[in-house]
Amino acid sequence: MGAKILAIANQKGGVGKTTTSLTLGSALSRRGKKILLLDLDPHACATLHAKIYPEELRTSLYDIFLARDGAWPEIWPKIIRPAVLQGMAIAPGSIRLSEVDFRERSAKGSVLARSLCGLTDDYDFVVLDCPPHVGILLVNALVAADLLIIPIQTDFLALHGLKLLFDTLHTLNKVLPAPVRYRAVPTMYDKRAKACTRVLELMRRKMGHALFTTIIG
């Protein structure tokens, strides 16, 4: 069967993507599941959370995107750090991810999906902590994902980031064999604030069953 791949993404920063990735992965790990977390964010916050520091890194996810097709099976073992992060394995990110250049490459949007073939047999879930901007890294994550999970901060500015993400999904779904499945989770909710309550109600009306019942305070 292979692992289920969960992409955690929103094109607005500061909505809780890395926190959601870490806590979801940790919760699944505590339930006995084998988890691999991929830190696709050039800021590498999940990597730092695992006490892996940039100056220590000889290999990172940057090397996966740099490698020629077919070289991935020998590169993954050099990158993945087993069980260093709350029981999860992690593939560290790097600021060099912001330098990824696919101009000379074919099928550039599916590099990550193709590199994961075979590797996913070793895990139950692969969690992708995505970068907070449109770009080839985010496209690779969405193409690889079985499910997109969208953390949405309950304020009006966060809804703009959601619109940008849906624009990207709409474009991708025109060319993908099946549309990207997604669910959203409200984050940073303060029930005392009227603005938060209004945004949450708006999200419920607009997204319906695509919105998780879980609300993160």
For each residue, the residues with C-beta under 8 A, 3 or more apart:
1:
2: 120 121
3: 34 36 120 121 122 123 124 125 126
4: 124 125 126 146 147
5: 116 120 125 126 128 144 145 146 147
6: 24 125 126 127 128 145 146 147 149
7: 128 130 141 142 144 145 147 148 149
8: 17 18 20 21 24 127 128 129 130 149 150 151
9: 17 128 130 138 141 142 148 149 150 165
10: 15 17 132 150 151 152 158 161 162 165
11: 132 133 134 138 161 162 164 165 168
12: 15 132 153 157 158 160 161 162 164
13: 132
14: 132 153
15: 10 12 151 152 153 158 161 187 188
16: 19 20 151 153 187 188 216
17: 8 9 10 20 21 41 129 130 132 151
18: 8 21 22 41 45 46 49 129
19: 16 22 23 151 187
20: 8 16 17 23 24 149 151 185 187 216
21: 8 17 18 24 25 37 46 127 128 129
22: 18 19 25 26 37 46 49 85 86 129
23: 19 20 26 27
24: 6 8 20 21 27 28 127 149
25: 21 22 28 29 35 37 85 86 88 125 127
26: 22 23 29 30 35 85 86 87 88
27: 23 24 30 31
28: 24 25 31 33 35 124 125
29: 25 26 32 33 34 35 86 87 88
30: 26 27 87
31: 27 28
32: 29
33: 28 29 124 125
34: 3 29 89 122 123 124 125
35: 25 26 28 29 87 88 89 123 124 125 126 127
36: 3 80 88 89 90 91 119 122 123 125 126 127
37: 21 22 25 46 85 88 89 90 91 126 127 129
38: 61 90 91 93 126 127 128 129
39: 44 45 46 47 61 90 91 92 93 129
40: 61 93 97 112 128 129 130 131 137 138 140 141
41: 17 18 44 45 46 93 97 129 130 131 132
42: 93 94 95 96 97 98 131 137
43: 93 95 131
44: 39 41 47 48 54 92 93 94 95 97
45: 18 39 41 48 49 129
46: 18 21 22 37 39 41 49 50 85 90 93 129
47: 39 44 50 52 60 90 92 93 94
48: 44 45 51 52 53
49: 18 22 45 46 85
50: 46 47 81 84 85 90 92
51: 48 84
52: 47 48 56 57 81 84 90 92
53: 48 56 57
54: 44 57 94 95
55:
56: 52 53
57: 52 53 54 60 92 94
58: 78
59: 63 75 78 79
60: 47 57 63 79 91 92 93 94 96 97
61: 38 39 40 64 65 79 91 92 93 94 97
62: 65 66 94 96 97 99 100
63: 59 60 66 67 75 78 79
64: 61 67 72 75 76 79 91 111 112 115
65: 61 62 97 100 102 111 112 137 140
66: 62 63 100
67: 63 64 71 72 75 115
68: 71
69: 72 114
70:
71: 67 68 74 75
72: 64 67 69 75 76 114 115 119
73: 76 118 119
74: 71 77 78
75: 59 63 64 67 71 72 78 79
76: 64 72 73 79 80 91 115 119
77: 74 80
78: 58 59 63 74 75
79: 59 60 61 63 64 75 76 91 92
80: 36 76 77 89 90 91
81: 50 52 84 85 89 90 91 92
82: 89
83: 87 88 89
84: 50 51 52 81 88 89 90
85: 22 25 26 37 46 49 50 81 88 89 90
86: 22 25 26 29
87: 26 29 30 35 83
88: 25 26 29 35 36 37 83 84 85 127
89: 34 35 36 37 80 81 82 83 84 85 123
90: 36 37 38 39 46 47 50 52 80 81 84 85
91: 36 37 38 39 60 61 64 76 79 80 81
92: 39 44 47 50 52 57 60 61 79 81
93: 38 39 40 41 42 43 44 46 47 60 61 97 129
94: 42 44 47 54 57 60 61 62 97
95: 42 43 44 54 98
96: 42 60 62 99 100
97: 40 41 42 44 60 61 62 65 93 94 100 131 137
98: 42 95
99: 62 96
100: 62 65 66 96 97 136 137
101: 104
102: 65 105 108 111 136
103:
104: 101
105: 102 108 111
106:
107: 110 111 114
108: 102 105 111 136
109: 136 139 140 143 172
110: 107 113 114 140 143 144
111: 64 65 102 105 107 108 114 115 140
112: 40 64 65 115 116 140 141 143 144
113: 110 116 117 140 143 144
114: 69 72 107 110 111 117
115: 64 67 72 76 111 112 119
116: 5 112 113 119 120 126 144
117: 113 114 120
118: 73 121
119: 36 72 73 76 115 116 122 123
120: 2 3 5 116 117 123 126
121: 2 3 118
122: 3 34 36 119
123: 3 34 35 36 89 119 120 126
124: 3 4 28 33 34 35
125: 3 4 5 6 25 28 33 34 35 36
126: 3 4 5 6 35 36 37 38 116 120 123
127: 6 8 21 24 25 35 36 37 38 88
128: 5 6 7 8 9 21 38 40 141 144 145
129: 8 17 18 21 22 37 38 39 40 41 45 46 93
130: 7 8 9 17 40 41 137 138 141
131: 40 41 42 43 97 135 137 138
132: 10 11 12 13 14 17 41
133: 11 138
134: 11 138 164 168
135: 131 138 139
136: 100 102 108 109 139 140
137: 40 42 65 97 100 130 131 140 141
138: 9 11 40 130 131 133 134 135 141 142 168
139: 109 135 136 142 143 168 172
140: 40 65 109 110 111 112 113 136 137 143 144
141: 7 9 40 112 128 130 137 138 144 145
142: 7 9 138 139 145 148 168 169 172 180
143: 109 110 112 113 139 140 172 176
144: 5 7 110 112 113 116 128 140 141
145: 5 6 7 128 141 142 148 180
146: 4 5 6 181
147: 4 5 6 7 181 182 183
148: 7 9 142 145 169 180 181 182 183
149: 6 7 8 9 20 24 182 183 184 185
150: 8 9 10 162 165 182 183 184 185
151: 8 10 15 16 17 19 20 184 185 187 216
152: 10 15 158 159 161 162 184 185 186 187 203
153: 12 14 15 16 157 158 186 187 188
154: 158 186 187 188 189 190 195 196 199 200 203
155: 158 188 195 196 199
156: 159 160 195 199
157: 12 153 160 161
158: 10 12 15 152 153 154 155 161 162 199
159: 152 156 162 163 199 202 203
160: 12 156 157 163 164
161: 10 11 12 15 152 157 158 164 165
162: 10 11 12 150 152 158 159 165 166 184
163: 159 160 166 167
164: 11 12 134 160 161 167 168
165: 9 10 11 150 161 162 168 169
166: 162 163 169 170
167: 163 164 170 171
168: 11 134 138 139 142 164 165 171 172
169: 142 148 165 166 172 173 179 180 182
170: 166 167 173 174
171: 167 168 174 175
172: 109 139 142 143 168 169 175 176 180
173: 169 170 176 179 180
174: 170 171
175: 171 172
176: 143 172 173 179 180
177:
178:
179: 169 173 176
180: 142 145 148 169 172 173 176
181: 146 147 148
182: 147 148 149 150 169 210
183: 147 148 149 150 210 211 212
184: 149 150 151 152 162 203 207 210 211 212
185: 20 149 150 151 152 211 212 214 215 216
186: 152 153 154 189 200 203 211 212 215 216
187: 15 16 19 20 151 152 153 154 216
188: 15 16 153 154 155 216 217
189: 154 186 196 200 215 216 217
190: 154 193 196 217
191: 196 197 217
192:
193: 190 196 197
194: 197 198
195: 154 155 156 198 199
196: 154 155 189 190 191 193 199 200
197: 191 193 194 200 201
198: 194 195 201 202
199: 154 155 156 158 159 195 196 202 203
200: 154 186 189 196 197 203 204 215
201: 197 198 204 205
202: 159 198 199 205 206
203: 152 154 159 184 186 199 200 206 207 211
204: 200 201 207 208 211
205: 201 202 208
206: 202 203
207: 184 203 204 210 211
208: 204 205 211
209:
210: 182 183 184 207
211: 183 184 185 186 203 204 207 208
212: 183 184 185 186
213:
214: 185
215: 185 186 189 200
216: 16 20 151 185 186 187 188 189
217: 188 189 190 191
